[in-house]
Amino acid sequence: MSEVEREEIAVLQAPYRREVRLEEARYESGMVMFRVIIREGHRITQLDLDTETAAAWAKVMGEWAANH
């Protein structure tokens, strides 16, 4: 398995004692992904997003937040 270089972008404390960790993950191949790690107690969910998906998610979340 190839080595992944990770750089922390932010750590957010979410409701109900959840933590959202945002990172940049750089692979040996040169691929760069936006990594979202959600911790809920002992459960961990990790998503690696490409630039297009990250931009679309950011747009939807920004619009939702602006309307609430």
C-alpha positions in Angstrom: 0.0 0.0 0.0 1.3 3.4 -0.9 2.3 6.0 1.8 -0.2 8.9 2.4 1.0 12.3 3.6 -1.6 14.0 5.7 -2.0 17.7 6.6 -4.6 18.8 9.1 -6.8 21.6 7.9 -9.3 21.8 10.8 -10.9 19.9 13.6 -14.5 20.8 14.4 -16.5 19.8 17.5 -20.0 18.8 16.3 -23.2 18.3 18.3 -23.6 15.2 20.3 -19.9 14.8 21.1 -18.9 14.2 17.5 -15.7 15.4 16.0 -15.1 16.2 12.3 -11.5 16.3 11.2 -10.6 17.8 7.8 -7.3 16.9 6.2 -5.5 17.0 2.9 -4.2 13.6 1.9 -1.4 13.4 -0.7 -0.6 10.1 -2.2 2.8 9.0 -3.7 1.1 9.0 -7.1 0.6 12.8 -6.8 -3.2 12.4 -6.3 -4.5 14.9 -3.7 -7.8 14.3 -1.8 -9.8 16.2 0.7 -10.3 13.8 3.7 -13.2 14.0 6.0 -13.0 11.9 9.2 -16.1 11.8 11.5 -15.7 10.3 14.9 -18.8 9.2 16.9 -17.6 7.5 20.0 -15.6 4.5 18.9 -17.0 4.6 15.3 -15.0 6.4 12.6 -16.1 7.2 9.1 -13.6 8.4 6.6 -14.3 9.9 3.2 -11.7 11.0 0.6 -13.2 13.5 -1.8 -11.8 14.8 -5.2 -11.9 18.5 -5.9 -15.2 18.4 -7.8 -17.0 16.6 -5.1 -15.5 18.8 -2.3 -16.5 21.9 -4.2 -20.1 20.7 -4.7 -20.4 19.6 -1.1 -19.1 23.0 0.1 -21.6 24.8 -2.1 -24.6 22.8 -0.8 -23.5 23.2 2.8 -22.9 26.9 2.4 -26.3 27.4 0.9 -28.0 25.4 3.6 -26.2 27.3 6.4 -27.0 30.7 4.8 -30.7 29.8 4.7 -30.9 28.6 8.3 
